[in-house]
Amino acid sequence: MMPPTEEILQEPAALLQRFLKTESLPILWLALGGLLLLSERPETARGIRALLPDVTETLRFTNEHIVLKVLSIIRNVMSHLGKREAGPIALKLAQKLLPLFDHVTSEVRECSIRLFKDVIEAVVWQEKGTMKKSVRRGLLPLLFRMSDETPSVAQASGEALVASARFLKWKKLKHLAKRQKKMEIKECLLQQDRRRADEYLWQSLPYLKDSQATVRYEAAEFVGLAVKHSSDHSVGKLNIICTALKPLKDDTDPGVRSVATGTFQRCQRQQAEPARSRLAALFCWPCGAIRR
């Protein structure tokens, strides 16, 4: 594997575009290496912006070195463009960055989160309505990643959460994110829009299996709050939550065990409530029939 030569860098865009569609990682790595060099110079970065959709598609590969090159290329190109040119790129990119927040490699997590912040800030006002869905979708992952065991990832997540709150014009969330008040942020998310409480709940469940105990703890604590705030205590929903929490009752981390066990027991009590209500109604039915 050698660095791209000047001749390779002078190949037409069509050739580079063809290389981006390859399934061969060594060839793709070389093509991305050439584009990375081009993206570092303002005069050439603008010339390769048309290739960014194909560059972004290579994020389908989970290889850390490929992903990091892709993120660097996109960030470099966007930094050389004005807001009007960068905005449409940002809109298409936001959704693809969200899964990378949970990448196994801390470098990818940090780079994707920092780029997400850049993407939010690159959107012009007429495009903000389209971007809102992605920004809202990123709130909970960013909150959980504020507890990432890698300090640089935790810091990037806090900064991106502040930027997200500013984008959404959510003053209370921005204030809490700046002060890193994690419990208050959880309460804020659940209270701001109760229609999204269940959406946040389902989004949090996969984080109960995260490899980091700090993230599992935050997720288990959030699930407990979400159950407390929810008006829907249907048996099916509570069964799903209990199933997700059950393994954490034996977690290696004592803090995770404690918060998961407490939430599990609360769900079990709420599961028993409908059964008791139906039983009480059954016993009261003859009395009501006699009165009629």
C-alpha positions in Angstrom: 0.0 0.0 0.0 1.7 3.2 -1.2 0.5 6.9 -1.0 -1.3 8.0 -4.2 1.1 9.5 -6.8 0.6 12.8 -8.6 -0.5 10.9 -11.6 -3.3 9.2 -9.7 -4.4 12.6 -8.3 -4.7 13.9 -11.8 -7.0 11.1 -13.0 -10.4 12.4 -14.1 -13.2 12.5 -11.6 -15.0 9.8 -13.5 -12.2 7.3 -12.7 -12.2 8.3 -9.0 -16.0 7.9 -9.0 -15.6 4.3 -10.4 -13.0 3.5 -7.7 -15.5 4.6 -5.0 -18.0 2.0 -6.2 -15.5 -0.9 -5.8 -15.9 -3.6 -3.2 -12.1 -4.0 -2.9 -11.0 -2.3 0.3 -7.3 -1.7 -0.8 -8.5 0.0 -4.0 -11.1 2.0 -2.1 -8.4 3.0 0.5 -6.2 4.3 -2.3 -9.0 6.3 -4.0 -10.0 7.8 -0.7 -6.4 8.6 0.1 -6.2 10.6 -3.2 -9.5 12.4 -2.4 -8.3 13.2 1.1 -5.2 15.0 -0.3 -7.4 16.9 -2.8 -9.9 17.8 0.0 -7.1 19.6 2.0 -6.6 22.3 -0.7 -9.3 24.9 -1.2 -8.8 25.0 -5.0 -9.2 21.2 -5.4 -11.7 20.6 -2.6 -14.4 22.5 -4.4 -13.8 20.5 -7.5 -14.5 17.1 -5.8 -17.7 18.2 -4.0 -19.8 16.4 -6.8 -18.2 13.1 -5.6 -19.4 13.5 -2.0 -22.6 11.4 -2.5 -20.4 8.5 -3.6 -17.9 9.2 -0.9 -20.7 9.1 1.7 -22.0 5.8 0.4 -18.7 4.2 1.3 -19.7 4.6 5.0 -21.5 1.2 4.4 -18.1 -0.3 5.2 -17.5 -0.6 8.9 -13.7 -0.6 8.5 -12.4 2.0 10.8 -9.7 3.3 8.5 -12.1 3.7 5.6 -14.7 5.4 7.7 -12.2 7.9 9.2 -10.9 8.8 5.7 -14.5 9.4 4.5 -15.3 11.6 7.5 -12.1 13.6 7.1 -12.8 14.1 3.3 -16.4 15.3 4.0 -15.3 17.6 6.8 -12.5 19.2 4.7 -14.7 19.8 1.7 -17.5 21.3 3.8 -15.0 23.6 5.5 -14.1 25.1 2.0 -17.7 25.7 1.0 -20.1 28.5 1.9 -23.3 27.7 3.8 -25.5 27.7 0.7 -23.3 25.1 -0.9 -22.7 23.0 2.2 -26.4 23.0 3.3 -27.7 20.4 0.9 -24.7 18.1 1.7 -25.4 18.5 5.4 -29.0 17.4 4.9 -28.1 14.2 3.2 -25.3 13.4 5.6 -26.9 13.8 9.0 -28.9 10.6 9.0 -25.8 8.6 7.9 -23.8 9.9 10.8 -26.1 8.8 13.6 -25.2 5.1 13.6 -21.5 6.0 13.8 -22.0 7.5 17.2 -22.0 3.9 18.5 -19.1 2.7 16.5 -16.8 0.2 18.2 -13.8 2.6 17.7 -13.6 5.7 19.8 -11.9 7.7 17.0 -14.9 7.1 14.7 -17.4 8.0 17.5 -15.6 11.3 18.1 -15.1 12.2 14.4 -18.7 11.4 13.5 -20.1 13.4 16.5 -17.9 16.4 15.7 -18.9 16.3 12.0 -22.6 16.1 13.1 -22.1 19.4 15.0 -20.5 20.9 11.9 -23.5 19.6 9.8 -26.0 21.2 12.2 -24.2 24.5 12.0 -23.9 24.4 8.2 -27.7 24.3 7.6 -29.2 27.6 6.4 -32.6 28.7 7.8 -34.8 27.5 4.9 -33.4 24.0 5.3 -33.8 23.8 9.1 -37.3 22.2 9.0 -35.9 19.2 7.0 -33.0 18.8 9.4 -35.0 18.8 12.6 -35.9 15.1 12.5 -32.2 14.1 12.3 -31.3 16.5 15.1 -34.1 15.3 17.4 -33.0 11.7 16.6 -29.5 12.5 17.8 -30.4 14.0 21.2 -30.6 10.7 23.2 -27.4 9.1 21.7 -25.5 12.4 22.3 -26.8 12.4 25.9 -25.6 8.8 26.5 -22.3 9.5 24.8 -21.7 12.3 27.3 -20.8 9.4 29.6 -18.5 7.7 27.1 -15.4 6.3 28.8 -13.2 8.1 26.2 -13.0 11.7 27.5 -12.7 13.3 24.0 -15.9 11.5 22.9 -17.7 12.6 26.0 -16.6 16.2 25.4 -17.6 16.1 21.7 -21.0 14.7 22.6 -21.6 17.5 25.1 -20.7 20.2 22.6 -22.9 18.6 19.9 -25.8 18.4 22.3 -25.5 22.1 23.0 -25.4 22.8 19.3 -28.5 20.6 18.8 -30.4 22.4 21.5 -29.4 25.8 20.0 -30.5 24.5 16.5 -33.9 23.5 18.0 -34.2 26.8 20.0 -34.6 24.7 23.1 -33.2 27.1 25.8 -33.7 24.9 28.8 -31.9 21.9 27.1 -29.0 24.1 26.0 -28.6 25.4 29.6 -28.6 21.9 31.0 -26.3 20.6 28.4 -23.8 23.3 29.0 -23.8 22.4 32.7 -23.8 18.7 31.9 -26.8 18.0 34.1 -27.5 14.5 32.8 -30.5 13.6 35.1 -32.1 17.0 34.4 -31.5 16.5 30.7 -33.4 13.2 30.8 -36.3 14.8 32.6 -36.3 17.7 30.1 -36.4 15.3 27.1 -39.4 13.4 28.6 -41.3 16.5 29.7 -40.8 18.7 26.7 -42.9 16.6 24.4 -44.8 13.6 25.9 -45.7 12.4 22.4 -42.0 11.6 21.9 -41.6 9.8 25.3 -42.2 6.4 23.8 -40.0 7.1 20.8 -37.1 8.0 23.2 -37.9 4.9 25.3 -37.6 2.5 22.3 -34.5 4.4 21.1 -32.8 3.8 24.5 -33.3 0.1 24.7 -30.4 -1.0 22.5 -28.0 1.0 24.7 -28.8 -1.4 27.6 -26.4 -3.8 25.7 -23.6 -1.2 25.2 -20.1 -2.5 25.9 -19.5 0.4 28.3 -21.0 0.2 31.8 -21.3 4.0 32.0 -23.5 4.1 28.9 -25.6 1.1 30.2 -26.1 2.9 33.4 -27.4 6.1 31.7 -29.7 4.0 29.5 -31.1 2.0 32.4 -31.7 5.2 34.3 -33.5 6.8 31.4 -35.7 3.7 30.9 -36.8 4.0 34.5 -37.7 7.6 34.1 -39.5 6.9 30.8 -41.6 4.2 32.3 -42.5 6.6 35.2 -43.5 9.4 32.8 -45.4 7.1 30.3 -49.2 6.9 30.4 -49.1 3.7 28.5 -48.5 0.7 30.8 -49.8 -2.0 28.5 -48.7 -5.5 29.3 -47.0 -6.0 26.0 -44.9 -2.9 26.3 -43.9 -3.7 29.9 -42.9 -7.2 28.9 -40.5 -5.9 26.2 -38.9 -3.5 28.8 -38.6 -6.3 31.4 -37.0 -8.6 28.8 -34.5 -5.9 27.9 -33.7 -5.1 31.6 -33.5 -8.7 32.9 -29.8 -9.4 31.9 -28.7 -6.2 33.6 -29.9 -7.5 37.0 -26.7 -9.6 36.9 -24.5 -6.9 35.3 -20.8 -6.8 36.3 -21.2 -3.2 37.3 -23.0 -2.6 40.7 -24.5 0.7 39.7 -26.0 -0.8 36.5 -27.3 -3.7 38.6 -29.0 -1.4 41.1 -30.7 0.9 38.7 -31.8 -1.9 36.3 -33.2 -4.0 39.2 -35.2 -1.0 40.5 -36.7 -0.3 37.1 -37.4 -4.0 36.5 -39.3 -4.2 39.8 -41.3 -1.1 39.0 -42.3 -2.6 35.6 -43.4 -5.8 37.3 -45.6 -3.9 39.8 -47.2 -2.1 36.9 -47.8 -5.4 35.0 -49.7 -6.7 38.1 -51.9 -3.6 38.3 -54.2 -4.5 35.3 -54.6 -8.0 36.5 -55.7 -6.8 40.0 -58.1 -4.3 38.4 -59.7 -7.0 36.3 -60.0 -9.3 39.3 -61.6 -6.6 41.4 -64.0 -5.8 38.5 -64.9 -9.5 38.3 -65.7 -9.7 42.0 -67.7 -6.5 42.0 -69.8 -7.5 38.9 -72.5 -9.5 40.7 -73.0 -6.6 43.2 -73.5 -4.2 40.4 -75.9 -6.7 38.7 -78.0 -7.0 41.8 -78.2 -3.2 42.2 -79.5 -3.0 38.6 
